[in-house]
Amino acid sequence: MRGLRIAGLGDKIRDRTATYSKGMRRRLLLARALMVKPKLAILDEPTSGLDALHAYYVRRIIRDYAKQRGLTVVLLSHNMLEVEFLCDRVALIHDGRIVVEGSPRELKEAYGAVNLEEVFAKVARIG
């Protein structure tokens, strides 16, 4: 029952998964990972390739589930705006090493940046 709620697929849950969109499959996989009430979830690019609505849903589920259940999420993503939205603590990696870490707010203040994407560009010396 918990997995069904997390996936939010309604009556579509009875359809063959071969008919699911990429977003529906990703929601199902996320539900499968979270329905066992883990203390730690490692999510690699959870919204990669998703349309805006499915990406919004997946991010909301991750954020809300983590807050409500005290879940620790290790999120790997190239999408800095997503990282900023979801993460309390961030480690930016460039060329295989951590170049800076802290809260999104701390990093933006330290580098005089509007968002984490700009922080990354500055610490990686891009542009």
C-alpha beads as a LAMMPS data file, in Angstrom:
LAMMPS data file: protein, C-alpha beads

127 atoms
126 bonds

1 atom types
1 bond types

-500.0 500.0 xlo xhi
-500.0 500.0 ylo yhi
-500.0 500.0 zlo zhi

Masses

1 110.0

Atoms # bond

1 1 1 0.000 0.000 0.000
2 1 1 2.830 2.420 0.897
3 1 1 4.507 1.844 -2.476
4 1 1 1.263 2.612 -4.294
5 1 1 0.927 5.905 -2.419
6 1 1 4.518 6.905 -3.096
7 1 1 4.329 6.084 -6.820
8 1 1 1.095 8.038 -7.189
9 1 1 0.148 6.161 -10.345
10 1 1 -3.511 5.646 -9.431
11 1 1 -5.334 3.126 -11.624
12 1 1 -2.319 3.002 -13.978
13 1 1 -0.589 0.784 -11.416
14 1 1 -2.541 -2.147 -12.873
15 1 1 -1.237 -1.520 -16.402
16 1 1 1.728 -3.413 -17.810
17 1 1 4.933 -1.569 -17.023
18 1 1 5.917 -1.919 -20.691
19 1 1 3.240 0.719 -21.396
20 1 1 4.619 3.169 -18.797
21 1 1 6.405 6.356 -19.747
22 1 1 9.947 6.900 -18.468
23 1 1 8.553 9.150 -15.740
24 1 1 6.053 6.536 -14.600
25 1 1 8.798 3.905 -14.455
26 1 1 11.031 6.236 -12.441
27 1 1 8.203 6.929 -9.997
28 1 1 7.655 3.196 -9.606
29 1 1 11.373 2.607 -8.966
30 1 1 11.455 5.404 -6.405
31 1 1 8.413 3.925 -4.645
32 1 1 10.085 0.529 -4.645
33 1 1 13.168 2.000 -2.977
34 1 1 11.289 4.054 -0.379
35 1 1 8.450 1.708 0.565
36 1 1 10.788 -0.392 2.733
37 1 1 11.434 2.658 4.956
38 1 1 15.195 2.854 4.493
39 1 1 17.296 5.088 6.735
40 1 1 19.569 5.907 3.782
41 1 1 18.706 6.195 0.097
42 1 1 21.369 6.702 -2.561
43 1 1 19.731 8.210 -5.640
44 1 1 21.688 8.635 -8.853
45 1 1 20.189 11.222 -11.225
46 1 1 16.601 10.551 -10.088
47 1 1 15.044 13.003 -12.563
48 1 1 17.379 12.549 -15.514
49 1 1 15.455 12.562 -18.786
50 1 1 12.083 13.240 -17.182
51 1 1 9.585 15.827 -18.341
52 1 1 8.906 18.781 -16.036
53 1 1 5.831 17.274 -14.351
54 1 1 7.378 13.889 -13.564
55 1 1 10.602 15.575 -12.400
56 1 1 8.571 17.844 -10.111
57 1 1 6.715 14.854 -8.683
58 1 1 9.909 12.862 -8.077
59 1 1 11.662 15.813 -6.396
60 1 1 8.628 16.496 -4.210
61 1 1 8.432 12.856 -3.129
62 1 1 12.138 12.782 -2.268
63 1 1 11.987 16.035 -0.286
64 1 1 8.738 15.261 1.550
65 1 1 9.606 11.644 2.294
66 1 1 13.025 12.629 3.684
67 1 1 11.509 15.273 5.958
68 1 1 8.612 13.144 7.190
69 1 1 10.601 9.962 7.783
70 1 1 14.001 11.381 8.766
71 1 1 15.515 9.722 5.714
72 1 1 19.061 10.585 4.710
73 1 1 19.382 10.928 0.946
74 1 1 22.667 10.902 -0.917
75 1 1 21.796 12.534 -4.219
76 1 1 24.106 12.357 -7.210
77 1 1 23.140 14.851 -9.887
78 1 1 24.498 17.166 -12.545
79 1 1 21.443 19.385 -12.110
80 1 1 22.641 22.028 -9.641
81 1 1 19.214 23.668 -9.392
82 1 1 17.769 20.310 -8.336
83 1 1 20.594 19.818 -5.837
84 1 1 19.927 23.251 -4.376
85 1 1 16.213 22.468 -4.044
86 1 1 16.674 19.060 -2.409
87 1 1 19.865 19.191 -0.379
88 1 1 20.753 20.611 3.026
89 1 1 24.439 19.839 2.517
90 1 1 26.372 19.722 -0.731
91 1 1 29.770 18.475 -1.864
92 1 1 30.710 19.668 -5.343
93 1 1 33.012 17.307 -7.205
94 1 1 35.222 18.339 -10.115
95 1 1 37.802 16.138 -11.820
96 1 1 37.081 13.345 -9.346
97 1 1 37.673 15.285 -6.146
98 1 1 35.570 17.320 -3.739
99 1 1 36.377 20.966 -4.401
100 1 1 33.983 22.581 -1.930
101 1 1 31.307 21.562 0.539
102 1 1 28.694 23.220 2.727
103 1 1 25.056 24.186 2.733
104 1 1 23.673 25.714 -0.469
105 1 1 23.280 29.052 1.331
106 1 1 26.850 28.993 2.672
107 1 1 28.284 28.182 -0.738
108 1 1 26.280 30.868 -2.540
109 1 1 27.312 33.467 0.039
110 1 1 30.979 32.424 0.006
111 1 1 31.191 32.695 -3.785
112 1 1 28.812 35.620 -4.287
113 1 1 26.633 33.425 -6.472
114 1 1 22.943 33.414 -7.283
115 1 1 22.709 29.597 -7.385
116 1 1 24.802 26.437 -7.037
117 1 1 25.371 26.234 -10.770
118 1 1 27.225 29.539 -10.571
119 1 1 29.175 28.314 -7.516
120 1 1 30.235 25.236 -9.459
121 1 1 31.340 27.316 -12.442
122 1 1 33.463 29.464 -10.153
123 1 1 35.122 26.628 -8.206
124 1 1 35.725 24.653 -11.394
125 1 1 37.018 27.841 -13.036
126 1 1 34.690 27.589 -15.996
127 1 1 33.967 30.767 -17.924

Bonds

1 1 1 2
2 1 2 3
3 1 3 4
4 1 4 5
5 1 5 6
6 1 6 7
7 1 7 8
8 1 8 9
9 1 9 10
10 1 10 11
11 1 11 12
12 1 12 13
13 1 13 14
14 1 14 15
15 1 15 16
16 1 16 17
17 1 17 18
18 1 18 19
19 1 19 20
20 1 20 21
21 1 21 22
22 1 22 23
23 1 23 24
24 1 24 25
25 1 25 26
26 1 26 27
27 1 27 28
28 1 28 29
29 1 29 30
30 1 30 31
31 1 31 32
32 1 32 33
33 1 33 34
34 1 34 35
35 1 35 36
36 1 36 37
37 1 37 38
38 1 38 39
39 1 39 40
40 1 40 41
41 1 41 42
42 1 42 43
43 1 43 44
44 1 44 45
45 1 45 46
46 1 46 47
47 1 47 48
48 1 48 49
49 1 49 50
50 1 50 51
51 1 51 52
52 1 52 53
53 1 53 54
54 1 54 55
55 1 55 56
56 1 56 57
57 1 57 58
58 1 58 59
59 1 59 60
60 1 60 61
61 1 61 62
62 1 62 63
63 1 63 64
64 1 64 65
65 1 65 66
66 1 66 67
67 1 67 68
68 1 68 69
69 1 69 70
70 1 70 71
71 1 71 72
72 1 72 73
73 1 73 74
74 1 74 75
75 1 75 76
76 1 76 77
77 1 77 78
78 1 78 79
79 1 79 80
80 1 80 81
81 1 81 82
82 1 82 83
83 1 83 84
84 1 84 85
85 1 85 86
86 1 86 87
87 1 87 88
88 1 88 89
89 1 89 90
90 1 90 91
91 1 91 92
92 1 92 93
93 1 93 94
94 1 94 95
95 1 95 96
96 1 96 97
97 1 97 98
98 1 98 99
99 1 99 100
100 1 100 101
101 1 101 102
102 1 102 103
103 1 103 104
104 1 104 105
105 1 105 106
106 1 106 107
107 1 107 108
108 1 108 109
109 1 109 110
110 1 110 111
111 1 111 112
112 1 112 113
113 1 113 114
114 1 114 115
115 1 115 116
116 1 116 117
117 1 117 118
118 1 118 119
119 1 119 120
120 1 120 121
121 1 121 122
122 1 122 123
123 1 123 124
124 1 124 125
125 1 125 126
126 1 126 127
